[in-house]
Amino acid sequence: MAVFDTPQEAFGALRPVCVQLTRAQTMENVASLQAHLATVSASALQELQEYVLFPLRFALKVPGPKQERLVQSVVQCMSSILAATCVKKQELLQELFSELCTCLSPPSGSSKPASLSEELKLAVIQALHTLMHSAYGDVIWSLYQPSTLPLLGFAVSLLLGLAEQEKAKQIKISALKCLQVLVLQCDCQEHQHLEEDEAQQCGDLFASFLPGISITLSRVITGDIKQGHKTTVSAIRLFYQIVGLVMADAQLARIPKNKENLPVEQSRISELMVHRGPDWSKSTAEKLALLLHKMVEFSSVHPHWKVRLELVELVYHLLKSCSRSLVDSFSHLLKALVGLVNDENSEVQSRCNEVLRGIAEQQIVAQNRALADVLSENLHSLAAALPRLMNSQDDMGKVSTLSLLLGYLKLLGPKINIVLNSVSHLHRLSKALMQVLELDVTDVKIVEDRRWGCEGMCGPPGSLQHGMQKGRCQKKYFRFFTEEKVFQLLQQVCRVLGYYGNLYLLVDHFMGLYGESGMYRKQAAMVLNELIVGAAGVGVDVLQEREVSLNVDDLKGSIMSILDEYTDQANWYLITSIDTEEIGHDHSVQHLGLTARPGGACSSILLPSPELLITTCTMNSNIWQICIQLEVQWFGSSCSEEHQQRQTAEWRSGTLSQGQQVVTRQEVERFFLDYVRQKQVAEGNLPDTGNEEADEVPPLTKPEPNNSDTEGETPLPSHAQLGKDVMERCIHLLSDGNLRVRLKVLDVLELCITVLHPHGNHLLPMAHRVWPALVTRLISDDPLAVLRAFKVLCTLAQKCGDFLRQRFSKDVLPKLTSSLLSQAPASARAGPVYSHTLAFKLQLAVLQGLGSLCKKLDMGESDLNKVADACLIYLSVKQPMKLQEAAQSVFLHLMHVDPDSTWLLLNEVCCPNQYEPPHISLQPVKLSGMGKQRNELTNNVLLLLEKLQQQESVTPWASTPEASPP
């Protein structure tokens, strides 16, 4: 059959069949038109589009019942025309859209979908899908205006009903894909990405449909698993696309507080439009959080891997676009994401790791404090439940739980110190690690392993010591797990903590647990070893680099402090044998370390008492402790060759027999001379350096320049460097649970600030680091600590005022002023005993220091007003005299900073003078304080005004350049 390329030829061929179909709406006539359409070219059909569609549309509009097969044929014919042409008129698009939707509409008064055949439903859905792809530009946008909101809502409700209630999988999937096209989130290449203003307009429209869409889709996602994974995947994709569009942070930030008023003719439509203001956003986010929780729980354990993969995409999409608006939902979303890292499917694993790395690289968590807080709370809850879970779960469950814990730590990354700086968080996490890492000390295998080839001196191959020197860690047996993968995850947890965390804080905390109880000693040693490995960046898997590079001197210092504790006599010379024949009469012989004898057991000398009852568990525990402490030599040697040589020498000296002498008399003499000199230096008794002394005592090694000093900068003097080091070590101790420790640390910090005062380049970074912990002491601590912290603040203000101005105004001043206002009534009615209370001392200290702070920090007008308002009530004669005097000192300082505002404030309270205008044309000056009767504030206000006048007389306005005559 010939193809008609021109509109004239096509019209001649199509006119008879179109007229016939208009006269008689039969399946034969529809089939005839379909056959003739195949002979017409696309360009010719485009010109005749409306003419050809007319009989088909007329067939749908004819009143009365219609055969479903006829309607299906008509719809399929329309779909083929739309697929070959473009809809170029807005009215035609809206009319076709409405007519197709009417084919699916239920009978009037019914909420269920029309009882149509599956074939017809599928044909109509496909026709709607094709129609949406046949319109472009302004034509398609005519469908997304406030005036078309009812039509859009009608289509959305129809398609949602089909997606939820239909049994046929193909209809459910087609309805969901058609919805995806309808909300302009189609995956095809033909549709361009929405511009910013277009996305904003769509978000405003679809916000009206969000409740219905989200609730229905959540029911589809959590529905019968027999519906197939494709339906669930499509529903998840549509859910995060529509939620990500309507709840996008960028869009919500541009929404005005008040709803825009539409013209009068659109007032009915405006009632349907949702205003995405703060209240609506908060309420919607709370409801979505419930739906997301339910969806995540169902999808994360779905048997099909593609559903789990789509869940990963949901988390990524929402985290990328709605990290602020949906922050309360990410507790569940991040838990699911981290949990899928160990999914059985490699594609899910790979995508999950890719998303996690993307989150880290884009610093989504680092730049969102609320999201970091959510992760911190998740971490705290998991740490609280960790011992119970490790005791009750099987090995696979334990791997999943620890993977979750590790994932939280990796996501926090550099923000991990938010957790570590919280006493409760750090305590919970550390105690959880102590309980989980508890070793099994009851198994006889420990003793058997302990007797590795002790046929000779503890050095032959196969011996325990040889194994240690070769770098083979002693195999550990744990009480709560046996799977090696579990221990590897625990190692990574500790290493990630060491990599990102404050090493001083972590080492000091776990050293405290090490010395707190023998029950925790072995576990604490394991954690300390892994912390150092992580801090050195060895064998640690992270998502992003740390913000501050490793300071090798800090690492060496931590290693040395750990080694000193490990090799302390109480922790090193432990009982590892009950061979009484070897102990006999010589238990006090000066053996060092572990001693092995041919054919005998490796035993430790320096025993407390031969009569002490030693159990197998105690002996095994001691063996474990020594083995773990010996593991420190590997990371120690990797950090310092000098330290490795020292360890080797100590090891050899510890394994030599009693008759072998390895230390010469000269070396012992040099050791004690050096010890005496170091003790004198520590006590501040520095002897004069002379030639004779130089001959006797070897000179101290010249200290290396501090890494924090920039190139070309003069190194810090020794006392200032010491103050800086002490200050750095004290920062984390500000949150110590012991009040006496906090008070002592505050005293030390004040002295360190004084020492570093001449060295601003070093003091300012340290002030930046100490500020968060100091603020906590100022606003939420024991009154004694608050009092001491305020003194530190005053000292800090003297040294670095400009640095503190904004921080003080934002973090501290509101708390101080509210505290002064709340305490004023109590001090006003108190008796003479009140001056001995801690509350009085705190009020007095704040009032005495607040004025000088305002002056030194050069605070702005709004902050000065806050201070003046808070201190004004303390000018009352009802207040204790010392508080009145302290309040006066505040206003005296304010007079130097802003005399005009201070004068005006005081005159508003009490104005002793009348101010006549210099000319009758000027209005008389009226102040609130004029003509007032005397009150409790009058005496002190008049005194301050008198002092202000004296101050002005000393420096009259005429002497200023502004007042000088030209």
Residue pairs with C-beta under 8 A, 6 or more apart in sequence:
1 38
1 39
2 39
3 39
3 40
3 41
4 10
4 12
4 13
4 39
4 40
4 41
4 44
5 41
5 43
5 44
6 44
7 44
7 47
7 48
9 44
10 40
10 41
10 44
10 45
10 47
10 48
11 48
11 51
13 36
13 39
13 40
14 33
14 36
14 37
14 40
14 48
14 51
14 52
17 29
17 32
17 33
17 36
18 33
18 51
18 52
18 54
18 55
19 55
20 29
20 32
21 29
21 30
21 32
21 33
21 55
21 56
21 59
22 54
22 55
22 58
25 58
25 59
25 62
25 66
25 70
25 74
26 70
27 67
27 69
27 70
27 73
30 56
30 59
30 70
30 73
30 74
30 77
31 73
33 52
33 55
33 56
33 77
34 73
34 76
34 77
34 80
37 45
37 52
37 77
37 80
37 81
40 48
42 84
42 85
45 52
45 81
45 84
45 85
46 84
46 85
46 86
49 81
49 85
49 87
50 89
50 92
52 81
53 78
53 81
53 96
56 74
56 77
56 78
56 81
57 78
57 95
57 96
57 99
59 66
59 70
59 74
60 66
60 71
60 74
60 75
60 99
60 102
60 103
61 99
68 116
68 117
68 120
71 103
71 120
72 117
72 119
72 120
72 123
75 100
75 103
75 120
75 123
75 124
75 127
76 123
76 127
78 96
78 100
78 127
79 123
79 126
79 127
79 130
82 96
82 127
82 130
82 131
82 134
83 130
83 134
85 134
86 134
86 135
86 136
87 93
87 96
87 131
87 134
87 135
87 139
88 135
88 139
89 139
90 138
90 139
90 142
93 131
93 135
93 139
93 140
93 142
93 143
94 142
94 143
94 148
94 151
96 131
97 128
97 131
97 143
97 151
97 155
98 151
100 124
100 127
100 128
100 131
101 128
101 151
101 154
101 155
101 158
103 120
103 124
104 113
104 114
104 116
104 121
104 124
104 125
104 158
104 162
105 114
105 154
105 158
106 112
106 113
106 114
107 114
112 161
112 165
113 121
113 158
113 161
113 162
113 165
113 166
118 166
118 168
118 170
118 171
121 162
121 166
121 171
122 168
122 170
122 171
122 174
125 159
125 162
125 171
125 174
125 175
125 178
126 174
128 155
128 178
128 182
129 174
129 177
129 178
129 181
132 140
132 178
132 181
132 182
132 186
133 181
133 186
133 188
133 190
133 191
135 143
141 198
142 148
143 151
143 152
144 152
144 184
144 201
144 202
144 205
146 205
146 262
146 266
146 269
146 270
146 272
146 273
147 266
147 269
149 205
149 208
149 269
149 272
149 273
150 272
152 182
152 205
152 209
153 208
153 209
153 272
155 182
156 179
156 182
156 209
156 212
156 213
157 212
159 175
159 176
159 178
159 179
159 182
160 175
160 179
160 212
160 213
160 216
160 217
162 171
162 172
162 175
163 172
163 175
163 176
163 179
163 216
163 217
163 220
163 231
163 235
164 216
164 219
164 220
164 223
166 172
166 175
169 227
169 228
169 230
169 231
172 220
172 227
172 231
172 234
173 230
173 231
173 234
176 220
176 231
176 234
176 235
176 238
177 234
179 213
179 238
180 186
180 187
180 234
180 237
180 238
180 241
183 202
183 206
183 238
183 241
183 242
183 245
184 191
184 194
184 202
185 238
185 241
185 242
185 245
194 202
196 250
199 245
199 248
199 251
200 251
200 254
202 245
203 245
203 246
203 248
203 251
203 276
204 273
204 274
204 276
205 273
206 213
206 242
206 245
206 246
207 246
207 274
207 276
207 280
208 272
208 273
208 274
209 242
210 242
210 243
210 246
210 274
210 284
211 284
211 287
213 238
213 239
213 242
214 239
214 242
214 243
214 287
214 288
214 291
215 291
217 235
217 236
217 238
217 239
218 239
218 291
218 294
218 295
220 227
220 231
220 232
220 235
221 232
221 235
221 236
221 239
221 295
221 298
221 299
222 294
222 295
222 298
223 232
225 302
225 303
229 302
229 304
229 306
229 307
232 299
232 302
232 304
232 307
232 310
233 306
233 307
233 310
236 295
236 299
236 307
236 310
236 311
236 313
236 314
237 310
237 313
237 314
239 295
239 314
240 313
240 314
240 317
240 318
241 317
243 288
243 318
243 322
243 326
244 317
244 318
244 320
244 321
244 322
245 251
246 276
247 281
247 284
247 285
247 288
247 321
247 322
247 325
247 326
248 321
248 322
248 325
249 321
249 322
249 323
249 324
249 325
250 321
251 276
252 276
252 281
252 325
255 275
255 276
255 277
256 277
257 277
257 278
258 277
259 270
259 273
259 275
259 277
261 270
262 269
262 270
262 273
274 280
281 325
285 325
285 326
285 327
285 328
285 329
286 328
288 326
288 329
289 326
289 328
289 329
289 332
292 326
292 329
292 332
292 333
293 329
293 332
296 311
296 332
296 333
296 335
296 336
297 332
299 307
299 308
299 310
299 311
299 336
300 308
300 311
300 336
300 339
300 340
302 308
302 311
305 343
305 344
305 345
305 347
305 348
308 340
308 343
308 345
308 348
309 345
309 347
309 348
309 351
311 336
311 340
312 337
312 340
312 348
312 351
312 352
312 355
313 351
314 333
315 333
315 334
315 336
315 337
315 355
316 337
316 355
316 358
316 359
318 326
318 329
318 330
318 333
319 330
319 333
319 334
319 359
319 364
320 362
320 364
323 330
323 364
323 368
323 371
324 368
324 370
327 368
327 370
327 371
327 374
328 374
330 371
330 374
331 374
331 377
331 378
334 374
334 375
334 378
334 407
334 408
334 411
335 378
335 404
337 352
337 355
337 356
337 407
338 356
338 403
338 404
338 406
338 407
338 408
338 411
339 400
339 403
339 404
339 407
340 348
340 349
340 352
341 349
341 352
341 353
341 356
341 403
341 407
342 349
342 399
342 400
342 403
343 349
343 352
356 407
356 410
356 411
356 543
357 543
357 544
359 365
359 411
359 543
360 410
360 411
360 413
360 543
360 544
361 543
361 544
363 544
364 371
365 371
365 372
365 375
365 411
365 412
365 413
365 415
366 372
366 413
366 414
366 415
372 412
372 415
372 418
373 418
375 408
375 411
375 412
375 415
376 412
376 418
376 419
376 422
376 425
378 408
379 405
379 408
379 409
379 412
379 419
379 425
379 429
380 419
380 424
380 425
380 428
380 429
382 401
382 404
382 405
382 408
383 405
383 425
383 428
383 429
383 432
384 428
384 432
386 401
386 405
386 432
386 435
386 436
387 432
387 435
387 436
389 397
389 398
389 401
390 398
390 401
390 435
390 436
390 480
390 481
391 480
393 400
393 401
395 481
395 482
395 483
395 485
395 486
398 480
398 481
398 483
398 486
399 483
399 485
399 486
399 489
402 486
402 489
402 490
402 493
403 489
405 489
405 493
406 489
406 492
406 493
406 496
409 416
409 493
409 496
409 497
409 500
410 496
410 541
410 542
410 543
411 543
412 418
412 419
412 500
413 500
413 542
413 543
413 544
413 546
414 500
414 544
414 546
414 547
416 496
416 497
416 500
416 501
417 500
417 501
417 502
419 425
419 426
419 429
420 426
420 497
420 501
420 502
420 505
420 506
420 732
421 502
421 505
421 732
421 735
421 772
421 773
422 735
423 735
423 736
423 737
426 505
426 509
430 509
430 510
430 513
430 527
433 490
433 493
433 494
433 523
433 527
434 513
434 520
434 523
434 524
434 527
435 480
436 480
436 490
437 478
437 490
437 522
437 523
437 526
437 527
438 478
438 479
438 480
438 523
439 476
439 477
439 478
439 479
439 522
439 523
439 621
439 624
440 477
440 478
440 479
441 617
441 620
441 621
441 624
442 616
442 617
442 620
443 477
443 620
444 616
445 477
446 477
446 620
446 623
446 624
447 616
447 619
447 620
447 623
449 464
449 474
449 475
450 464
450 576
450 601
450 602
450 623
451 601
451 602
452 462
452 463
452 464
452 467
453 460
453 461
453 462
453 463
454 463
454 464
454 596
454 597
454 599
454 600
454 601
454 602
455 598
455 599
456 596
456 598
457 596
457 655
457 657
458 464
458 465
458 466
458 594
458 595
458 596
458 602
458 655
459 465
459 466
459 655
460 466
463 596
464 474
464 594
464 602
464 627
465 594
465 596
465 651
465 655
467 474
468 474
468 627
468 630
468 631
468 633
469 651
471 634
473 627
473 631
474 624
474 627
474 628
474 631
476 487
476 624
478 486
478 487
481 487
491 530
491 539
492 540
492 541
494 526
494 527
494 530
494 531
494 534
495 530
495 531
495 533
495 534
495 539
495 540
496 534
496 540
496 541
496 542
497 506
497 531
497 534
498 506
498 530
498 531
498 532
498 533
498 534
498 535
498 540
499 534
499 535
499 537
499 540
499 542
499 546
500 542
500 546
501 531
502 732
503 531
503 535
503 554
503 555
503 558
504 554
504 558
504 728
504 729
504 731
504 732
505 732
506 531
507 528
507 531
507 558
507 561
507 562
508 729
508 732
508 733
510 524
510 527
510 528
510 531
511 524
511 528
511 561
511 562
511 565
513 520
513 523
513 524
514 520
514 521
514 524
514 525
514 528
514 565
515 521
515 565
518 621
521 571
521 625
522 621
522 624
522 625
522 628
525 566
525 625
525 628
525 629
526 628
528 562
528 632
529 628
529 631
529 632
529 635
532 555
532 558
532 559
532 562
532 632
532 635
532 636
533 539
533 540
533 635
534 540
535 550
535 555
535 558
536 550
536 555
536 635
536 638
536 639
537 550
538 635
538 638
551 707
551 708
552 639
552 707
553 704
553 706
553 707
555 639
556 639
556 640
556 643
559 632
559 635
559 636
559 639
559 640
559 643
560 643
562 632
563 632
563 636
565 571
566 572
566 629
566 632
567 650
569 606
571 625
571 629
572 593
572 626
572 629
573 604
573 605
573 606
574 604
574 622
574 625
574 626
575 604
575 607
575 608
575 612
575 614
575 618
575 619
575 622
576 594
576 602
576 603
576 604
576 619
576 622
576 623
576 626
577 601
577 602
577 603
577 604
577 619
578 614
578 619
579 600
579 601
579 603
580 610
582 597
582 600
582 601
582 603
583 603
583 605
583 607
583 610
584 610
586 605
587 605
587 606
587 607
587 610
588 606
589 605
589 658
590 658
591 605
591 606
591 658
592 653
592 654
592 656
593 604
593 651
593 653
593 654
593 655
594 602
594 603
594 604
594 626
594 654
594 655
595 602
595 603
595 604
595 605
595 655
595 657
596 602
596 655
597 603
604 622
633 644
633 647
633 651
636 643
636 644
636 647
637 643
637 644
637 647
652 662
653 662
653 663
656 662
670 698
673 696
673 697
674 697
674 698
677 697
677 700
680 686
680 687
687 693
703 718
705 715
706 715
706 716
706 721
708 724
708 762
708 765
709 715
709 716
710 761
713 761
715 721
716 724
716 759
716 762
719 755
720 755
720 756
720 758
720 759
720 762
722 755
723 751
723 752
723 755
723 756
724 752
724 756
724 762
724 766
726 748
726 752
727 748
727 749
727 752
727 753
727 756
727 766
727 770
728 766
728 769
730 745
730 748
730 749
730 752
731 769
731 770
731 773
732 773
733 741
733 742
733 745
734 742
734 745
734 746
734 749
734 770
734 773
734 774
734 776
734 777
735 742
735 773
735 776
736 742
736 745
739 782
739 784
739 785
742 777
742 781
742 782
742 785
743 784
743 785
743 788
746 777
746 785
746 788
746 789
746 791
746 792
747 788
749 770
749 774
749 792
750 791
750 792
750 795
752 766
753 763
753 767
753 792
753 795
753 796
753 799
754 795
754 799
756 762
756 763
756 766
756 799
757 763
757 798
757 799
760 799
760 800
763 799
763 800
764 800
764 803
767 796
767 799
767 800
767 803
767 804
768 803
771 807
771 811
774 789
774 792
774 793
774 796
775 807
775 811
775 812
777 785
777 786
777 788
777 789
778 786
778 789
778 790
778 793
778 812
778 815
778 816
779 786
779 811
779 812
779 815
781 789
783 838
783 839
783 842
784 838
786 842
787 838
787 841
787 842
787 845
790 842
790 845
790 846
790 849
791 845
791 849
793 804
793 808
793 812
793 849
793 853
794 849
794 852
794 853
796 804
797 804
797 808
797 852
797 853
797 856
797 857
798 856
801 856
801 857
801 858
802 857
802 858
804 857
805 857
805 858
805 859
808 853
808 857
808 859
809 859
809 860
809 863
813 863
813 866
813 867
814 866
816 846
816 850
816 870
817 866
817 867
817 869
817 870
818 870
819 846
820 843
820 846
820 847
820 870
820 871
820 874
821 870
821 873
823 839
823 843
824 873
824 874
824 879
826 839
827 834
827 839
827 840
827 843
827 879
827 880
827 883
828 873
828 876
828 878
828 879
829 878
830 840
830 880
834 840
834 880
835 880
835 882
840 880
840 883
843 883
843 886
844 882
844 883
844 886
847 871
847 874
847 883
847 886
847 887
847 889
847 890
848 886
848 889
850 867
850 871
850 890
851 867
851 889
851 890
851 891
851 892
851 893
851 894
852 893
853 859
854 863
854 864
854 867
854 890
854 893
854 894
854 897
855 893
855 896
855 897
858 897
859 867
859 897
861 898
861 901
864 894
864 897
864 898
864 901
865 901
865 905
867 890
867 894
868 890
868 891
868 894
868 901
868 902
868 905
871 887
871 890
871 891
872 887
872 905
872 909
872 937
873 879
874 883
874 884
874 886
874 887
875 884
875 887
875 888
875 891
875 937
875 940
875 941
875 944
876 884
876 936
876 937
876 940
877 884
877 936
877 937
877 939
877 940
878 936
879 887
884 940
887 940
888 940
888 943
888 944
891 902
891 906
891 944
892 944
892 947
894 901
894 902
895 902
895 944
895 947
895 948
895 951
899 948
899 951
899 952
902 948
903 945
903 948
904 927
906 929
906 941
906 944
906 945
906 948
907 927
907 928
907 929
907 945
908 927
908 928
908 929
909 928
909 929
909 932
909 937
909 938
909 941
910 929
910 932
910 934
910 935
910 937
910 938
910 941
910 942
910 945
911 927
911 928
911 929
911 930
911 932
912 942
912 945
914 930
915 924
915 925
915 927
916 924
917 923
917 924
917 925
957 963
958 964
